[in-house]
Amino acid sequence: MPRRPPHLECAAEVRDQLIALSKGRVAESRMVERARIILACLEGKEIQQVAKELRVSVVTVAKWRSRFALFGVRGLQDNLRPGKPPKYGREFRDRLLKLLEQPPPEGYSHWEGPLVAEQLGASVHAVWRVLRREGIYLQRLRSWCVSTDPQFAAKAAEVARSGDPRDPGQLLHAQAKPGMASQV
């Protein structure tokens, strides 16, 4: 005589949650499939019949049915799986962000991915991964000028102050083109 699994029962709220999950357009496909399996089992169908209708294995139906019986809807979630621990974690992220707050080495006007990786002793890919996650784009500078001249700030302030203080409407126009001297 074949063994029969115990009849599944659940509250109306749980059933509504499973229906919403099975019809959802934004849920993961595996969660939709698991909800459909449980809904079919709740209708009183046998495991083999559910497996045939949903085109999954009998083992799959039995697994999710038993997980639902033990843990409810939470049981339909995947268990955490062991994996390789991250090589570059929070400490690496903090070191990278601290480095970017410092001025770049002599001869560089701004930080570049390979330069950051070299300074940290890490791979360029790890650096770009962290920068992307943090929303930092090294090449998208939001300043009006980039200079390696250590006296640049003082010179720029001098140019800005060189206007006539009695005429606040005076306009300073600076034009710079690649390969040409700047014109003021």
Backbone as CSV, one residue per row, in Angstrom:
resi,resn,N_x,N_y,N_z,CA_x,CA_y,CA_z,C_x,C_y,C_z
1,MET,0.833,-1.167,0.000,0.000,0.000,0.000,0.892,1.249,0.000
2,PRO,0.693,2.205,-0.943,1.559,3.382,-1.026,1.330,4.324,0.151
3,ARG,2.424,4.968,0.548,2.314,5.967,1.606,1.665,7.223,1.052
4,ARG,0.858,7.851,1.824,0.226,9.105,1.413,0.719,10.214,2.340
5,PRO,1.120,11.311,1.758,1.557,12.419,2.608,0.357,13.011,3.338
6,PRO,0.584,13.583,4.481,-0.535,14.177,5.220,-1.153,15.323,4.427
7,HIS,-2.431,15.525,4.634,-3.158,16.584,3.937,-2.655,17.951,4.412
8,LEU,-2.394,18.835,3.463,-1.916,20.170,3.800,-3.094,21.094,4.076
9,GLU,-2.922,21.942,5.058,-3.931,22.959,5.348,-3.204,24.251,5.671
10,CYS,-3.895,25.370,5.374,-3.323,26.663,5.735,-4.438,27.677,5.920
11,ALA,-4.099,28.797,6.540,-5.074,29.851,6.781,-5.392,30.570,5.467
12,ALA,-6.495,31.270,5.459,-6.925,31.997,4.259,-5.901,33.064,3.866
13,GLU,-5.292,33.720,4.870,-4.295,34.758,4.565,-3.079,34.163,3.866
14,VAL,-2.669,32.973,4.325,-1.512,32.308,3.717,-1.851,31.894,2.293
15,ARG,-3.062,31.388,2.085,-3.487,31.002,0.739,-3.489,32.229,-0.188
16,ASP,-4.007,33.352,0.319,-4.013,34.587,-0.474,-2.594,35.022,-0.818
17,GLN,-1.694,34.871,0.144,-0.294,35.219,-0.085,0.316,34.315,-1.164
18,LEU,-0.003,33.029,-1.122,0.507,32.091,-2.134,-0.069,32.408,-3.516
19,ILE,-1.342,32.764,-3.567,-1.966,33.118,-4.849,-1.306,34.358,-5.429
20,ALA,-1.099,35.359,-4.580,-0.435,36.588,-5.036,0.978,36.284,-5.524
21,LEU,1.671,35.421,-4.812,3.035,35.050,-5.192,3.042,34.280,-6.513
22,SER,2.065,33.400,-6.702,2.039,32.590,-7.923,1.661,33.403,-9.153
23,LYS,0.970,34.526,-8.962,0.564,35.364,-10.086,1.421,36.610,-10.235
24,GLY,2.368,36.770,-9.342,3.201,37.966,-9.357,4.108,38.029,-10.578
25,ARG,4.298,39.244,-11.050,5.171,39.457,-12.206,6.582,39.855,-11.799
26,VAL,6.750,40.232,-10.551,8.069,40.672,-10.110,8.775,39.644,-9.230
27,ALA,8.084,38.592,-8.841,8.699,37.565,-7.991,9.632,36.687,-8.825
28,GLU,10.577,36.083,-8.161,11.489,35.164,-8.845,10.691,33.983,-9.378
29,SER,11.113,33.467,-10.516,10.370,32.371,-11.142,10.346,31.126,-10.249
30,ARG,11.410,30.891,-9.511,11.417,29.709,-8.639,10.417,29.856,-7.493
31,MET,10.231,31.098,-7.001,9.229,31.314,-5.949,7.820,31.139,-6.506
32,VAL,7.598,31.583,-7.735,6.292,31.402,-8.380,6.004,29.912,-8.535
33,GLU,7.008,29.166,-8.986,6.836,27.727,-9.162,6.532,27.034,-7.836
34,ARG,7.221,27.411,-6.780,7.001,26.796,-5.474,5.604,27.116,-4.947
35,ALA,5.155,28.345,-5.162,3.800,28.721,-4.723,2.756,27.912,-5.489
36,ARG,2.985,27.698,-6.773,2.044,26.904,-7.577,2.019,25.452,-7.103
37,ILE,3.182,24.941,-6.739,3.243,23.568,-6.218,2.398,23.455,-4.955
38,ILE,2.575,24.382,-4.041,1.844,24.330,-2.769,0.351,24.528,-2.994
39,LEU,-0.017,25.445,-3.879,-1.441,25.657,-4.158,-2.083,24.393,-4.721
40,ALA,-1.373,23.708,-5.614,-1.906,22.466,-6.178,-2.035,21.398,-5.090
41,CYS,-1.062,21.349,-4.181,-1.141,20.383,-3.084,-2.280,20.726,-2.131
42,LEU,-2.529,22.009,-1.927,-3.624,22.432,-1.052,-4.988,22.069,-1.631
43,GLU,-5.055,21.913,-2.966,-6.308,21.503,-3.606,-6.576,20.016,-3.405
44,GLY,-5.611,19.299,-2.830,-5.795,17.885,-2.552,-5.237,16.966,-3.627
45,LYS,-4.489,17.501,-4.570,-3.911,16.670,-5.633,-2.755,15.849,-5.099
46,GLU,-2.523,14.710,-5.707,-1.415,13.848,-5.320,-0.107,14.417,-5.860
47,ILE,0.983,14.014,-5.232,2.301,14.533,-5.591,2.631,14.252,-7.056
48,GLN,2.355,13.021,-7.517,2.662,12.666,-8.912,1.855,13.533,-9.886
49,GLN,0.614,13.797,-9.553,-0.252,14.595,-10.419,0.253,16.038,-10.487
50,VAL,0.638,16.583,-9.347,1.171,17.953,-9.312,2.457,18.028,-10.127
51,ALA,3.329,17.038,-9.954,4.600,17.015,-10.683,4.360,16.969,-12.181
52,LYS,3.405,16.177,-12.623,3.109,16.046,-14.049,2.516,17.348,-14.602
53,GLU,1.587,17.961,-13.869,0.946,19.190,-14.331,1.915,20.363,-14.424
54,LEU,2.792,20.462,-13.452,3.717,21.597,-13.421,5.066,21.287,-14.060
55,ARG,5.211,20.070,-14.552,6.424,19.637,-15.250,7.675,19.796,-14.393
56,VAL,7.570,19.295,-13.174,8.706,19.237,-12.266,8.821,17.803,-11.776
57,SER,9.911,17.512,-11.087,10.079,16.142,-10.602,9.247,15.903,-9.344
58,VAL,8.987,14.640,-9.086,8.237,14.243,-7.888,9.021,14.642,-6.641
59,VAL,10.326,14.520,-6.705,11.183,14.881,-5.573,11.040,16.372,-5.246
60,THR,10.949,17.196,-6.283,10.793,18.641,-6.089,9.480,18.947,-5.378
61,VAL,8.412,18.339,-5.835,7.106,18.558,-5.201,7.145,18.107,-3.746
62,ALA,7.724,16.935,-3.499,7.790,16.407,-2.137,8.625,17.322,-1.234
63,LYS,9.722,17.837,-1.762,10.597,18.715,-0.981,9.852,19.979,-0.547
64,TRP,9.218,20.673,-1.488,8.565,21.942,-1.163,7.292,21.734,-0.350
65,ARG,6.668,20.627,-0.547,5.481,20.301,0.253,5.869,20.111,1.716
66,SER,6.947,19.357,1.945,7.372,19.118,3.325,7.926,20.400,3.952
67,ARG,8.651,21.209,3.181,9.161,22.481,3.717,8.011,23.411,4.088
68,PHE,6.959,23.428,3.262,5.796,24.267,3.571,5.079,23.761,4.819
69,ALA,4.975,22.450,4.944,4.307,21.872,6.123,5.065,22.220,7.411
70,LEU,6.391,22.272,7.338,7.193,22.565,8.528,7.302,24.057,8.845
71,PHE,7.512,24.877,7.803,7.862,26.280,8.030,6.878,27.293,7.452
72,GLY,5.877,26.838,6.738,4.935,27.765,6.119,5.554,28.446,4.903
73,VAL,5.114,29.648,4.603,5.602,30.367,3.414,7.099,30.644,3.520
74,ARG,7.605,30.862,4.734,9.052,31.066,4.913,9.853,29.879,4.403
75,GLY,9.282,28.694,4.474,9.971,27.490,4.034,10.190,27.430,2.534
76,LEU,9.504,28.288,1.784,9.670,28.304,0.331,10.918,29.075,-0.098
77,GLN,11.511,29.809,0.832,12.748,30.534,0.534,13.913,29.553,0.473
78,ASP,14.921,29.894,-0.311,16.123,29.065,-0.367,16.886,29.173,0.943
79,ASN,17.492,28.081,1.349,18.376,28.117,2.511,19.664,28.822,2.114
80,LEU,20.329,29.447,3.082,21.621,30.055,2.806,22.608,28.952,2.466
81,ARG,23.421,29.220,1.503,24.399,28.217,1.078,25.797,28.713,1.399
82,PRO,26.655,27.803,1.795,28.028,28.239,2.045,28.693,28.570,0.721
83,GLY,29.544,29.514,0.747,30.257,29.890,-0.461,31.604,30.451,-0.092
84,LYS,32.326,30.824,-1.103,33.631,31.402,-0.878,33.456,32.758,-0.195
85,PRO,34.159,32.997,0.901,34.019,34.289,1.563,34.576,35.394,0.677
86,PRO,34.024,36.585,0.764,34.513,37.670,-0.096,35.970,38.007,0.219
87,LYS,36.740,38.186,-0.834,38.152,38.494,-0.665,38.332,39.954,-0.266
88,TYR,37.500,40.814,-0.846,37.573,42.243,-0.557,36.269,42.652,0.118
89,GLY,36.331,42.834,1.413,35.133,43.143,2.181,35.045,44.607,2.567
90,ARG,34.426,44.843,3.698,34.173,46.202,4.180,35.476,46.948,4.478
91,GLU,36.452,46.231,5.002,37.736,46.856,5.332,38.407,47.386,4.063
92,PHE,38.334,46.619,2.973,38.907,47.047,1.700,38.176,48.285,1.183
93,ARG,36.854,48.272,1.286,36.046,49.418,0.844,36.449,50.679,1.608
94,ASP,36.609,50.541,2.923,36.983,51.693,3.745,38.369,52.218,3.375
95,ARG,39.302,51.306,3.138,40.655,51.726,2.727,40.615,52.450,1.391
96,LEU,39.813,51.940,0.463,39.703,52.551,-0.867,39.117,53.960,-0.760
97,LEU,38.047,54.119,-0.011,37.417,55.430,0.123,38.343,56.425,0.833
98,LYS,39.105,55.937,1.797,40.055,56.802,2.501,41.163,57.254,1.548
99,LEU,41.609,56.354,0.690,42.646,56.691,-0.273,42.161,57.750,-1.255
100,LEU,40.911,57.648,-1.692,40.377,58.615,-2.654,40.229,60.010,-2.058
101,GLU,40.175,60.112,-0.738,40.098,61.429,-0.098,41.440,62.140,-0.103
102,GLN,42.507,61.383,-0.306,43.844,61.972,-0.344,44.156,62.433,-1.760
103,PRO,45.069,63.386,-1.912,45.453,63.795,-3.265,46.209,62.662,-3.968
104,PRO,46.111,62.595,-5.283,46.827,61.530,-6.007,48.338,61.737,-5.918
105,PRO,49.116,60.715,-6.238,50.578,60.825,-6.165,51.114,61.905,-7.109
106,GLU,52.337,62.276,-6.884,53.012,63.286,-7.693,52.959,62.908,-9.177
107,GLY,52.580,63.858,-9.996,52.527,63.618,-11.429,51.152,63.216,-11.940
108,TYR,50.200,63.025,-11.071,48.842,62.655,-11.469,47.879,63.768,-11.053
109,SER,46.943,64.082,-11.941,45.970,65.121,-11.610,44.755,64.554,-10.891
110,HIS,44.469,63.275,-11.114,43.329,62.641,-10.456,43.593,61.139,-10.349
111,TRP,42.791,60.488,-9.533,42.930,59.047,-9.331,42.380,58.296,-10.539
112,GLU,43.032,57.208,-10.888,42.577,56.299,-11.943,42.493,54.903,-11.337
113,GLY,41.666,54.053,-11.919,41.461,52.711,-11.397,42.745,51.919,-11.190
114,PRO,43.590,51.809,-12.219,44.832,51.050,-12.040,45.746,51.649,-10.975
115,LEU,45.749,52.971,-10.868,46.585,53.628,-9.863,46.080,53.303,-8.455
116,VAL,44.775,53.338,-8.262,44.183,52.997,-6.966,44.492,51.542,-6.629
117,ALA,44.337,50.664,-7.623,44.607,49.239,-7.395,46.059,49.012,-7.000
118,GLU,46.957,49.713,-7.664,48.387,49.583,-7.337,48.668,50.053,-5.915
119,GLN,48.069,51.173,-5.522,48.291,51.715,-4.185,47.750,50.775,-3.097
120,LEU,46.637,50.101,-3.392,46.016,49.212,-2.399,46.515,47.778,-2.477
121,GLY,47.241,47.448,-3.545,47.712,46.077,-3.706,46.578,45.122,-4.017
122,ALA,45.611,45.587,-4.813,44.438,44.780,-5.154,44.276,44.744,-6.665
123,SER,43.320,43.965,-7.127,43.070,43.897,-8.558,42.252,45.104,-9.001
124,VAL,42.417,45.480,-10.248,41.670,46.605,-10.813,40.178,46.298,-10.800
125,HIS,39.837,45.037,-11.044,38.422,44.652,-11.077,37.768,44.831,-9.706
126,ALA,38.492,44.507,-8.650,37.945,44.690,-7.297,37.729,46.166,-7.014
127,VAL,38.654,46.997,-7.456,38.522,48.443,-7.263,37.293,48.960,-7.998
128,TRP,37.137,48.586,-9.263,35.986,49.068,-10.044,34.677,48.557,-9.462
129,ARG,34.677,47.330,-8.946,33.457,46.779,-8.340,33.006,47.626,-7.154
130,VAL,33.952,47.973,-6.295,33.620,48.788,-5.121,33.188,50.186,-5.556
131,LEU,33.907,50.769,-6.493,33.563,52.120,-6.954,32.168,52.153,-7.573
132,ARG,31.844,51.141,-8.372,30.503,51.076,-8.980,29.427,50.944,-7.915
133,ARG,29.686,50.084,-6.931,28.716,49.870,-5.861,28.484,51.157,-5.075
134,GLU,29.528,51.962,-4.923,29.422,53.214,-4.166,28.953,54.381,-5.034
135,GLY,28.847,54.169,-6.357,28.399,55.241,-7.245,29.481,56.276,-7.512
136,ILE,30.736,55.853,-7.455,31.864,56.758,-7.686,32.418,56.492,-9.079
137,TYR,32.527,57.556,-9.863,33.068,57.455,-11.219,34.286,58.366,-11.289
138,LEU,35.461,57.766,-11.341,36.699,58.530,-11.273,36.878,59.463,-12.468
139,GLN,36.397,59.096,-13.629,36.619,59.912,-14.820,35.600,61.033,-14.963
140,ARG,34.504,60.981,-14.209,33.493,62.034,-14.284,33.810,63.106,-13.263
141,LEU,34.684,63.975,-13.631,35.063,65.039,-12.715,34.021,66.142,-12.774
142,ARG,33.650,66.659,-11.645,32.650,67.713,-11.565,33.292,69.060,-11.253
143,SER,34.525,69.260,-11.650,35.185,70.534,-11.411,35.417,71.210,-12.752
144,TRP,35.709,72.466,-12.709,35.861,73.211,-13.948,37.271,73.141,-14.499
145,CYS,38.213,72.655,-13.687,39.586,72.575,-14.156,40.335,71.503,-13.369
146,VAL,41.245,70.843,-14.033,42.104,69.873,-13.380,43.530,70.310,-13.662
147,SER,44.318,70.464,-12.624,45.693,70.912,-12.806,46.608,70.166,-11.849
148,THR,47.825,69.924,-12.305,48.831,69.307,-11.435,49.697,70.367,-10.781
149,ASP,49.458,71.637,-11.121,50.228,72.744,-10.566,49.894,72.921,-9.085
150,PRO,50.865,72.789,-8.169,50.551,72.936,-6.748,50.116,74.362,-6.388
151,GLN,50.476,75.332,-7.201,50.105,76.735,-6.944,48.819,77.130,-7.662
152,PHE,48.120,76.155,-8.239,46.956,76.469,-9.067,45.861,77.193,-8.297
153,ALA,45.548,76.753,-7.084,44.463,77.369,-6.309,44.756,78.838,-6.060
154,ALA,46.004,79.161,-5.701,46.368,80.555,-5.452,46.285,81.375,-6.738
155,LYS,46.758,80.809,-7.848,46.701,81.519,-9.127,45.265,81.743,-9.579
156,ALA,44.406,80.754,-9.386,43.004,80.886,-9.782,42.312,81.947,-8.928
157,ALA,42.635,81.995,-7.648,42.053,83.015,-6.773,42.522,84.399,-7.199
158,GLU,43.788,84.524,-7.604,44.324,85.809,-8.073,43.597,86.271,-9.329
159,VAL,43.360,85.360,-10.255,42.641,85.709,-11.488,41.213,86.128,-11.159
160,ALA,40.575,85.412,-10.243,39.200,85.737,-9.878,39.113,87.102,-9.198
161,ARG,40.144,87.480,-8.423,40.142,88.779,-7.731,40.574,89.923,-8.637
162,SER,41.112,89.625,-9.835,41.698,90.667,-10.679,40.662,91.591,-11.321
163,GLY,39.384,91.296,-11.178,38.356,92.168,-11.744,38.270,93.484,-10.980
164,ASP,37.601,94.455,-11.564,37.442,95.764,-10.948,36.396,95.662,-9.836
165,PRO,36.770,95.878,-8.556,35.811,95.737,-7.461,34.708,96.784,-7.509
166,ARG,34.949,97.929,-8.205,33.914,98.958,-8.292,32.859,98.605,-9.315
167,ASP,33.167,97.649,-10.219,32.215,97.251,-11.264,31.867,95.774,-11.082
168,PRO,30.852,95.461,-10.214,30.526,94.050,-9.973,29.931,93.358,-11.193
169,GLY,29.514,94.103,-12.190,28.928,93.491,-13.379,29.961,93.084,-14.409
170,GLN,31.232,93.337,-14.100,32.284,92.985,-15.048,32.323,91.474,-15.246
171,LEU,32.458,91.040,-16.477,32.454,89.622,-16.801,33.858,89.177,-17.151
172,LEU,34.281,88.109,-16.548,35.583,87.534,-16.852,35.347,86.357,-17.783
173,HIS,35.982,86.374,-18.931,35.804,85.301,-19.902,37.147,84.626,-20.116
174,ALA,37.202,83.344,-19.883,38.423,82.581,-20.118,38.115,81.505,-21.136
175,GLN,38.977,81.402,-22.123,38.774,80.403,-23.167,40.029,79.560,-23.255
176,ALA,39.860,78.253,-23.169,41.003,77.355,-23.263,40.679,76.268,-24.267
177,LYS,41.602,76.063,-25.187,41.448,75.002,-26.184,42.679,74.114,-26.112
178,PRO,42.504,72.847,-26.396,43.678,71.961,-26.374,44.734,72.414,-27.365
179,GLY,45.961,72.457,-26.925,47.066,72.812,-27.803,47.273,74.310,-27.954
180,MET,46.473,75.123,-27.291,46.614,76.571,-27.383,46.816,77.141,-25.992
181,ALA,47.453,78.285,-25.925,47.599,78.975,-24.655,46.235,79.545,-24.251
182,SER,45.982,79.602,-22.979,44.702,80.154,-22.515,44.658,81.640,-22.780
183,GLN,43.475,82.124,-23.120,43.272,83.546,-23.385,42.342,84.109,-22.327
184,VAL,42.727,85.215,-21.760,41.865,85.869,-20.755,41.509,87.233,-21.242
